[in-house]
Amino acid sequence: MADKDLAAECVKKNMSDTEALWSSRADVYEYGSAANPEMAPIPVLVHPPTLHQSGPTRVVPFDIDDYLEIDGQCTSPNLMASFLRVEVGTNLGTKAIASSQAFYVIRGTGVTSGEHGTITWSEGDLFVVPVTEGELTHSCVSDDKFGGAAIYWVHDQPLMDYIGAKPNVKKFEPTLYKKQDLLKSVEEIRHMPMEDGSERNRVGVLLGNKACKQTKTLTHV
């Protein structure tokens, strides 16, 4: 057999082997059996405040991936939530491969620093950061109740893990919401008349970001 013919036979065999391998991964379902697939339900669980009221400086993950039958830590299929406890005078580093991270200060005063800069925070403040390559370092300056600050931390690394992506583009800039500004907005809304002259049946705010004008949300996700 000529070298040309032998090469053609080898290519044909390799293609056949590749097609067989690819085909072995395919599934075909009857429509009714797959239109509404059974999935593990998201349970109703409690992540009580006692978890961040004592003990050493640490991350307290609200990890329920075992219930959801998902590989990797998660609180829901697309989010991971945790408490941070930072004892007075100590530091805690946090890192997530995420497109956005949100931090709400439950208790205490302190400082957070990283590649985006340094901010101070106190109870009731909230801040969000976009893609962050390195760690954020959180330091507690004071807390009169339990000897350490408590922060609620949420990010979307589970979503990134699921789609097999690593975020590398900032979709918004780091943003800080101070408690006094939020309370001021609520008070202004309280005295804002309704267009139809009726009484307002609720007084509340939703936090938005200047980079998310269309969705009017905290971050793009």
N, C-alpha and C positions, 0 to 999 in steps of 0.2 A: 504494500500500500504506500502510495506517495506520501511524502511529509505533509503536503497540503491536505490530502484526504484524512490523514491521521489527526491533524489539528482540528479539522472540521468535526470529526467524530468526538474528539475530546470536548469541544465547545458544546456540542449537542448533548453529551452526557451530563456536563456540568449544569446546563440549563434545565435538563430534566430533573436532576437531583435538587436544584434550587426550587423549581416549581413544586416538587413533591413536598419539600420541607415547608414552603410557604402554605401549601394547601392543607398540611397537617394541622395548622393552627386555626383553621376556619371552623366556625359553628354556624348552623342554620336552624332557626327556631320556627315553629308554627306561631303565627302572629299572636293568637290569643294567649299563648303561654308566656310570651315575653313582653307584651305591651305594657304590663304593669308588674315589673319584677319585684319579688319579695326582697326587702332589704332590712337590715337590722334597725329597729326603731331607736330614735334618740331618747334616752331615758330622762325622767325628771329627777335630778339629784340635787343635793345641797352642798355647797362649798362654804361652810360657816365662817364667820369672822374670827372665831376662836383660833383658826389656823394662823392668822397673822398677828395675834395679840400677845404671843409669847414665843420663846425659843430664839435660836441664833439667827443671824443674818442669812437669808436664803431665798430661793425661788420656790413657791408652793404651787406646782402645776395642777390645774383642773383637768386631769388626763383621763379620758373615758374611751380610749381607742379599743380597749378590750370589749366593751359593750357594742361598739360600732363595727367590730371586725375589720379595723383599718390598721395598716402598718404605719407606725410612727405616732408620736404624741399628738393628740388633738382633743379639743372640747366639742367641736362639731366637725363635719367633713371639710370645712373650709377655714376654720379658725382655731387658734389656741389661746386660752385664757389662763392667767396665773395671778396669784397674789405675790407681791414682793414684800418681804419683811426686811427692813434695814435698821439695825440697832444704832442708837445714838453713837456717833463717833466712828462708825464703820462705813465701808464701801461695799457695793454689790455691782458686779458687771452683768449686763444682759446682752444677748446677741441672737438675732433671728435672720434667716434667709427669707426676707419678706418684702413685699412691695410697700407695706405700710405697717406702722406700729402705733398704738395708742396707749397712753399712760394717764390714769386718773388717780389723783392723790386722795386717798381715803383719810389719812391722818399724818400729822407731823410736818416738819419743815426741812428743807434740804436743797441739794444742788445736783443737777445732772449735767454731765459733760461728755463730749465725744467729738466726732469729726464735723458735726454741724455747729459746734459752739458750746457755750455754757449758759445755763439758765438756773434761776432759783425758783423754788416752788413751795407751796404751803397747802394746807387742807382745802379741798374744793377746786384746785387748779387741775387743768387737763392739758396735755400736749401730745402732738402727733409728729412722727418723723417718717420720711420716705425711705427708699432703699438706703441701707446703712451697712457699709462693708465691715467696719470694726465693732468693738463693744461700745455700749453706753455705760458710763459709770455713775451710779446713784449713791449719794452720800447723805446721811441723816445728820442734821444739825441739832434738832430738838424734838422731843415729844413728851408731854407731861402725863400721858395716860398709861401707855404700855411700854415705855422705854425704847420705842423704835417706830419709825415711819412705816406706813402701809400704803402700797400702790397697787392698783389693779392694772394689769398689763395684758393687752390683746394684740395679736398679730395674725397675718394670713399665710404663714409658712406652710400649714397643711395643704392649702390650695396650691401653692407653688410646687410642693412635693408631688401632689396628685397629677398635675399636668406635666411634671418633669421639666420645670423651667426654673431658671435663676434670674430674678429681676435685676436689670442693670440700668434702667432709665428712671430718673426721678419724675413722678407724675404730679408732684406738688412740692412745696417747700415746707420746712419745719414750721409748725404753727403752735402758738401758745394761747390758751384760753384761761384768763385769770378769773378767779371766783368773783371778785368785786365787779368785774365787767359783765359777767353773766347775771348777777343779781340786779345790776343796774338795768340791763335789757329787760328782765322780767318786770321790774317796777315800771318801766316805760310802757310796756305792753299792757300792764294792768290798767293804765289810765288812757289807753288809746281807744277812741270810740269805734264801734263797729260801723261799717258802711251803711247798713240798713237801720241804724239807730238802736238795735237791740242790745241787751246786756251780754257781755262775753261770758261764755259758759266754761271756759278754761283759760288758765294763764300758764303758758309754758313756752319753751324755746327748743328748736332743733339746731344743732351746731353744724355750720357749713364751713366751706373753705373757698377762698377766692379763686382757687384753681379748678373748682368743681361747680361752676355756675349752673350748668344744666341739671345736675342731679341734686344740688343743694345739700351735699353730704359732707361729713367730717373729712373723709378722704375719698379717692376715686372708687374704692371698693367698700 
